[in-house]
């Protein structure tokens, strides 16, 4: 079996790069824990990332990417459930350490699912017109990070 990754269509590449930044968030949370950083500091960064990067990313996927497949598609159902669960994890109050640990784990798992399973299915199903529309709608911006407290360094 050939495990070579499928080349991502140009229209979906910006979303894959955003996924990379999401994986870095998971890494930063793990790094903060390994350095015994106060969970409140990590949560401030995670909340900033959620508001500035994840929410717009989820909206783009839900409104323009997931709609390429049938809404009854099991992969779409899973991705939407993941989004709901992640939103809850970011917004619930309580034990910050537990919430951050779950965010780190769930976000990593979700991104890998989208990259390895969902996006290849969407890419196969999408028409040239749908991919062109995604390219028009989703212009990639330079990633701007919050660097006033780089606890992960």
C-alpha positions in Angstrom: 0.0 0.0 0.0 1.3 3.5 -0.9 1.3 5.8 2.1 2.5 8.8 0.1 0.3 11.7 1.0 -2.1 13.0 -1.6 -1.1 16.4 -3.0 -3.4 19.0 -1.5 -5.3 21.1 -4.1 -4.2 24.7 -4.1 -7.6 25.8 -2.9 -7.2 23.7 0.3 -3.6 24.5 1.0 -4.3 27.6 3.1 -6.6 25.6 5.3 -3.9 22.9 5.7 -1.4 25.6 6.7 -4.0 26.8 9.3 -4.1 23.2 10.6 -0.4 23.4 11.0 -0.8 26.4 13.4 -3.5 24.4 15.3 -1.1 21.6 15.7 1.4 24.1 17.0 -1.2 25.2 19.6 -1.4 21.6 20.9 2.4 21.5 21.0 2.6 24.8 22.9 0.1 23.5 25.5 2.2 20.4 25.9 5.3 22.4 26.1 3.8 24.7 28.7 2.8 21.7 30.9 6.2 20.2 30.6 7.8 23.4 31.8 5.3 23.7 34.7 3.9 26.9 33.4 0.9 28.2 35.3 -2.3 27.0 33.5 -3.8 30.5 33.5 -1.0 31.7 31.3 -1.4 28.9 28.8 -5.2 29.4 28.8 -4.8 33.1 28.0 -2.9 32.1 24.9 -5.2 29.3 24.0 -8.3 31.6 24.3 -6.6 34.2 22.1 -5.8 31.5 19.5 -9.4 30.2 19.6 -10.9 33.7 19.1 -8.5 34.9 16.4 -7.7 31.7 14.5 -9.9 28.7 15.3 -13.3 30.4 15.2 -12.7 31.9 11.7 -11.2 28.6 10.5 -14.2 26.6 11.8 -16.6 29.0 10.1 -14.8 28.8 6.8 -14.8 25.0 6.9 -18.5 24.7 8.0 -19.8 27.3 5.5 -17.7 26.5 2.4 -15.7 23.3 2.7 -17.9 20.8 4.5 -20.8 21.7 2.2 -19.0 20.0 -0.7 -20.0 16.6 0.8 -23.5 15.6 1.7 -24.5 16.8 5.2 -25.4 13.2 6.1 -21.8 12.1 5.3 -20.3 10.4 8.4 -17.0 12.3 8.0 -18.9 15.6 8.0 -20.9 14.6 11.0 -17.7 13.7 12.9 -16.0 17.0 12.0 -19.0 19.1 13.1 -19.2 17.1 16.3 -15.5 17.8 16.8 -16.0 21.5 16.3 -18.8 21.6 18.8 -16.8 19.7 21.4 -13.7 21.9 20.9 -15.9 25.1 21.2 -17.3 23.7 24.5 -13.8 22.9 25.8 -12.5 26.4 25.0 -15.5 28.2 26.6 -16.3 26.1 29.7 -15.2 27.3 33.0 -13.6 25.2 35.7 -10.4 23.2 35.9 -8.1 25.0 33.4 -5.5 22.2 33.5 -8.1 19.6 32.6 -9.6 21.8 29.9 -6.2 22.5 28.3 -5.3 18.9 28.4 -8.5 17.9 26.6 -8.1 20.8 24.1 -4.5 19.7 23.3 -5.6 16.1 22.7 -8.9 16.8 20.9 -7.5 19.5 18.6 -4.5 17.3 17.6 -6.8 14.3 16.9 -9.3 16.5 15.0 -6.7 18.1 12.7 -5.1 14.8 11.9 -8.6 13.4 11.0 -9.3 16.4 8.7 -5.9 16.2 7.0 -5.8 12.4 6.6 -9.4 11.5 6.0 -11.8 14.4 5.4 -9.8 16.7 3.2 -8.9 13.9 0.7 -12.6 13.0 0.5 -13.6 16.6 -0.1 -10.8 17.1 -2.7 -12.0 14.0 -4.6 -15.7 15.1 -4.5 -15.2 18.8 -5.3 -15.8 20.2 -8.7 -13.4 22.6 -10.4 -16.0 25.4 -9.8 -16.2 24.6 -6.1 -12.4 24.6 -5.7 -12.2 27.9 -7.6 -14.9 29.4 -5.3 -12.9 28.4 -2.2 -9.8 30.0 -3.7 -11.7 33.2 -4.2 -13.3 33.2 -0.8 -10.4 32.2 1.4 -7.4 34.3 0.9 -4.5 33.3 3.1 -3.3 36.0 5.5 0.1 35.9 7.1 -0.1 34.1 10.5 0.2 36.7 13.3 1.0 35.1 16.6 0.5 36.4 20.2 4.1 36.7 21.4 3.7 38.9 24.6 4.1 35.7 26.7 6.0 33.0 24.9 5.6 30.4 27.7 6.5 27.6 25.4 10.1 28.8 24.7 
